[in-house]
Amino acid sequence: MKKKWVFIVILAFLTSGIYYFYHGNTARESIIFFPIDESVTFEKAVTSLELVGNKDDDEYIVEWDVQSYTNKEIYLRQDISLLFSDGKLIHTLSEWEDQSQKLAQFTKVSGEDSSHFESISLHYGEIHVDNDLIRSTQLMTSDHLYVIDSEFTELFSFKKPQTTEEEEWKSILDKVTEEHLEYSWNQLLDRYKIDRNEYEAIPLVDLIHYNTDPLSGLSETKTQEVIGSLWEGLYKHYFLGLKTKEGKVYPAKGSTMPLVLIAKNSSHIIVLTQTEDGKPFKFIQRIQFTE
């Protein structure tokens, strides 16, 4: 089923076959959604964030791991991951291999001051079957980590607060992130004259819930199609950089976490984000149904 995205100018998605998308001097495989092949599953898929320790007196190190393993070797495996700190994109990871089952990638990220790190990953596979039939498999994973770096306490981290002190730090960092994102998202909603009441609003990292839960008004099968097509567009038009109608590419690094707006009438999805210096971007995905 063909999908369209609109972002400042109309950008058409190819809906069959693998092709290379040239971004700067780097050629990377694109991600294209095909109907899900139920025979191919992920035996393991994980996104992990862990505090390693101090880099020096002013910085600490967080290790970020992304791994996945399918139950059989398939035509193409690809994993992409985004890392946000206090609601801003700070890093991305991407790895792909032909005729593969397993992908593993990790990096160490420097941080300073207390922060809430959040990561979401898409684990993807393209499957070629008989008669040139193409199918795919997909799964999302995520993780988060609160890192507390304060002159009043030793460096420490947690995922779920276990003490009163951790509860207080979680409340502070959540409020900082929420205020930053709400301010940015409200600016974008006002600029594009979008009535929020007509949409279900989902921060990008919360898409993880739709691995198993259907989107409102959609079946599980249709939900996977919509989520797959959504990631197809996010990869081309967010992960690889934000492109204006004049052709200028802005780095996604430093941008606000995308807000995914799903129309309550199930007709379309809007994705809103803002570059580090405040330049707005809007993407639209139409949701089409067979007759």
C-alpha positions as CSV (number, residue, x, y, z in Angstrom):
1,M,0.0,0.0,0.0
2,K,1.5,3.3,-1.0
3,K,2.1,6.1,1.5
4,K,2.9,9.7,1.2
5,W,4.7,12.1,3.4
6,V,4.5,15.9,3.2
7,F,7.2,18.0,4.7
8,I,7.4,21.6,3.5
9,V,7.6,20.0,0.0
10,I,6.1,16.7,-1.0
11,L,8.5,13.8,-0.7
12,A,7.3,10.5,-2.3
13,F,8.3,7.2,-0.7
14,L,9.2,4.2,-2.8
15,T,6.9,1.3,-1.8
16,S,8.8,-1.7,-3.1
17,G,12.4,-2.7,-3.4
18,I,15.5,-1.5,-1.6
19,Y,17.3,1.6,-2.7
20,Y,20.2,3.8,-1.5
21,F,19.4,7.2,-0.1
22,Y,22.4,9.6,-0.5
23,H,22.8,12.0,2.4
24,G,25.9,14.1,2.1
25,N,28.7,11.7,1.0
26,T,27.2,8.7,2.8
27,A,25.0,6.1,1.2
28,R,22.8,4.2,3.7
29,E,20.1,1.6,3.2
30,S,16.6,3.0,3.6
31,I,13.9,1.3,5.7
32,I,10.8,0.3,3.7
33,F,7.7,-1.3,5.2
34,F,6.4,-4.4,3.6
35,P,3.6,-6.7,5.0
36,I,4.8,-8.5,8.1
37,D,6.1,-12.1,7.8
38,E,4.9,-13.9,10.9
39,S,7.5,-16.7,10.5
40,V,10.4,-14.3,11.2
41,T,10.6,-13.2,14.8
42,F,13.1,-11.5,17.1
43,E,14.6,-14.0,19.5
44,K,16.4,-11.1,21.2
45,A,16.1,-7.3,20.9
46,V,17.3,-4.8,23.5
47,T,18.2,-1.2,24.0
48,S,20.2,-0.5,27.1
49,L,21.5,2.6,28.9
50,E,23.9,2.2,31.8
51,L,26.1,4.7,33.7
52,V,29.8,3.7,33.4
53,G,31.3,6.3,35.7
54,N,33.2,9.6,35.7
55,K,35.1,10.7,32.6
56,D,36.6,13.6,34.6
57,D,35.5,16.1,37.2
58,D,33.0,17.7,34.9
59,E,31.7,14.8,32.8
60,Y,30.4,11.2,33.1
61,I,30.0,8.4,30.7
62,V,26.8,6.5,29.7
63,E,27.1,3.3,27.7
64,W,24.4,2.8,25.1
65,D,23.9,-0.7,23.6
66,V,21.5,-1.8,20.9
67,Q,21.3,-5.5,19.9
68,S,18.9,-7.7,18.1
69,Y,18.8,-11.3,16.8
70,T,16.2,-12.9,14.5
71,N,15.3,-16.5,14.4
72,K,16.7,-17.0,11.0
73,E,19.1,-15.3,8.5
74,I,17.2,-12.9,6.2
75,Y,18.0,-10.7,3.2
76,L,18.6,-7.5,5.2
77,R,18.9,-6.6,8.8
78,Q,18.9,-3.0,10.1
79,D,18.7,-1.4,13.5
80,I,18.4,2.4,14.1
81,S,18.3,4.1,17.5
82,L,17.8,7.6,18.8
83,L,19.0,8.9,22.2
84,F,17.4,11.9,23.9
85,S,18.6,13.9,26.9
86,D,15.9,16.0,28.7
87,G,13.8,15.9,25.5
88,K,16.6,16.8,23.0
89,L,18.2,14.5,20.5
90,I,21.9,14.0,21.3
91,H,23.0,11.0,19.4
92,T,21.9,8.3,16.8
93,L,23.1,4.8,16.0
94,S,22.5,2.9,12.8
95,E,23.8,-0.5,11.5
96,W,22.8,-2.7,8.6
97,E,24.0,-6.0,7.1
98,D,23.0,-8.2,4.2
99,Q,22.1,-11.9,4.8
100,S,22.3,-11.6,8.5
101,Q,20.5,-12.5,11.7
102,K,22.4,-10.5,14.4
103,L,23.3,-6.9,14.8
104,A,25.1,-5.3,17.8
105,Q,26.2,-1.8,18.3
106,F,27.2,0.4,21.2
107,T,28.8,3.6,22.0
108,K,29.8,5.7,25.1
109,V,28.1,9.1,25.4
110,S,29.5,11.9,27.6
111,G,27.2,13.8,29.8
112,E,27.3,16.6,32.4
113,D,24.8,17.8,35.0
114,S,21.8,15.7,36.1
115,S,19.8,14.4,33.1
116,H,17.1,12.0,32.0
117,F,18.3,9.9,29.0
118,E,15.7,8.1,26.8
119,S,16.3,5.9,23.8
120,I,14.1,4.2,21.4
121,S,15.2,1.7,18.7
122,L,13.6,0.2,15.6
123,H,14.8,-3.4,14.8
124,Y,14.0,-4.1,11.2
125,G,14.4,-6.9,8.7
126,E,13.6,-7.3,5.0
127,I,12.7,-10.8,3.9
128,H,12.7,-12.1,0.3
129,V,10.6,-15.1,-0.3
130,D,9.6,-17.1,-3.4
131,N,8.3,-15.4,-6.6
132,D,10.0,-12.1,-5.7
133,L,7.7,-11.6,-2.8
134,I,9.0,-9.2,-0.2
135,R,8.0,-9.1,3.5
136,S,9.4,-7.5,6.6
137,T,9.7,-7.9,10.4
138,Q,10.0,-5.1,12.9
139,L,10.1,-4.5,16.7
140,M,10.8,-1.5,18.9
141,T,12.7,-1.5,22.1
142,S,13.6,1.3,24.5
143,D,15.3,2.2,27.7
144,H,15.8,5.2,29.9
145,L,18.2,6.3,32.7
146,Y,18.2,9.1,35.3
147,V,21.8,10.3,36.0
148,I,22.3,12.5,39.0
149,D,25.4,14.6,38.9
150,S,25.3,17.2,41.7
151,E,27.8,18.9,43.9
152,F,25.7,17.8,46.9
153,T,25.9,14.1,46.3
154,E,28.0,11.3,44.7
155,L,27.3,10.5,41.0
156,F,24.6,7.9,40.8
157,S,21.9,6.6,38.4
158,F,18.5,4.8,38.5
159,K,15.8,3.7,36.2
160,K,12.9,3.4,38.7
161,P,13.2,5.4,41.9
162,Q,13.6,3.3,45.0
163,T,14.2,6.1,47.6
164,T,12.7,9.4,48.5
165,E,15.8,11.2,47.1
166,E,15.4,9.4,43.8
167,E,11.7,10.2,43.7
168,E,12.6,13.9,44.2
169,W,15.2,13.9,41.5
170,K,12.8,12.1,39.1
171,S,10.2,14.7,39.7
172,I,12.7,17.6,39.1
173,L,14.1,16.1,35.9
174,D,10.6,15.1,34.5
175,K,9.4,18.6,35.1
176,V,12.3,20.2,33.3
177,T,11.8,17.9,30.3
178,E,8.0,18.3,30.3
179,E,8.3,22.1,30.4
180,H,10.8,22.2,27.5
181,L,8.8,19.8,25.3
182,E,5.4,21.4,26.0
183,Y,6.8,24.8,25.2
184,S,8.3,23.6,21.9
185,W,5.3,21.5,20.9
186,N,2.8,24.3,21.7
187,Q,4.8,26.7,19.5
188,L,4.6,24.1,16.7
189,L,0.8,23.5,17.2
190,D,0.1,27.2,17.1
191,R,2.3,27.8,14.1
192,Y,0.6,25.1,12.0
193,K,-2.8,25.9,13.4
194,I,-3.4,22.3,14.6
195,D,-6.3,21.6,17.0
196,R,-4.8,19.2,19.5
197,N,-8.3,18.0,20.5
198,E,-8.5,16.3,17.1
199,Y,-5.4,14.1,17.7
200,E,-4.0,11.6,20.0
201,A,-0.6,13.0,21.0
202,I,2.3,10.6,21.5
203,P,5.9,11.6,22.2
204,L,8.2,9.5,20.0
205,V,9.7,7.4,22.8
206,D,6.1,6.3,23.7
207,L,5.7,4.5,20.4
208,I,7.1,1.5,22.2
209,H,3.7,0.8,23.6
210,Y,2.4,-0.1,20.1
211,N,4.6,-3.2,19.7
212,T,1.6,-5.0,21.1
213,D,-1.2,-2.5,21.6
214,P,-3.2,-1.3,18.6
215,L,-3.5,2.3,17.8
216,S,-7.0,3.7,18.6
217,G,-9.5,2.7,15.9
218,L,-7.0,0.4,14.1
219,S,-6.5,-3.3,14.0
220,E,-3.2,-4.9,15.1
221,T,-2.2,-5.5,11.5
222,K,-3.1,-2.0,10.4
223,T,-1.2,-0.6,13.4
224,Q,2.0,-2.4,12.4
225,E,1.6,-1.1,8.9
226,V,1.2,2.5,10.1
227,I,4.0,2.2,12.6
228,G,6.3,0.7,10.0
229,S,5.5,3.4,7.5
230,L,6.0,6.0,10.2
231,W,9.5,4.8,10.9
232,E,10.2,4.7,7.2
233,G,9.5,8.4,7.1
234,L,11.3,9.2,10.4
235,Y,14.4,7.6,9.1
236,K,14.5,9.5,5.8
237,H,13.3,12.9,7.1
238,Y,14.4,13.1,10.7
239,F,17.1,10.5,11.4
240,L,19.2,11.5,8.4
241,G,18.6,15.2,8.8
242,L,15.8,17.8,8.4
243,K,15.6,19.2,4.9
244,T,13.9,22.5,3.9
245,K,12.0,23.1,0.6
246,E,15.1,24.9,-0.6
247,G,17.2,21.8,-0.1
248,K,19.1,22.8,2.9
249,V,19.7,20.0,5.4
250,Y,19.6,20.8,9.2
251,P,21.1,18.2,11.6
252,A,18.5,16.5,13.7
253,K,20.9,16.6,16.7
254,G,19.7,19.1,19.2
255,S,16.1,19.0,18.0
256,T,13.2,18.4,20.2
257,M,11.8,14.9,20.6
258,P,9.2,14.5,17.7
259,L,5.6,14.7,18.7
260,V,3.4,12.2,16.9
261,L,-0.2,13.3,16.4
262,I,-2.6,10.6,15.3
263,A,-5.9,11.9,13.9
264,K,-8.8,10.6,15.9
265,N,-10.6,9.9,12.6
266,S,-7.7,7.6,11.6
267,S,-7.1,9.6,8.4
268,H,-3.5,10.7,8.9
269,I,-0.5,11.3,11.2
270,I,1.4,14.5,11.8
271,V,4.9,14.6,13.2
272,L,6.2,17.9,14.6
273,T,9.8,18.8,15.6
274,Q,12.0,21.8,16.0
275,T,15.7,22.2,15.3
276,E,18.0,23.3,18.1
277,D,17.8,26.9,16.8
278,G,14.0,26.8,16.6
279,K,13.3,26.1,12.9
280,P,10.0,24.2,12.7
281,F,9.3,21.1,10.7
282,K,6.1,19.2,10.0
283,F,5.6,15.8,8.3
284,I,2.3,14.3,7.3
285,Q,1.5,10.6,6.7
286,R,-1.8,9.6,5.2
287,I,-3.4,6.5,6.5
288,Q,-5.0,4.6,3.6
289,F,-7.5,1.8,3.7
290,T,-8.3,-0.8,1.0
291,E,-11.8,-0.7,-0.4
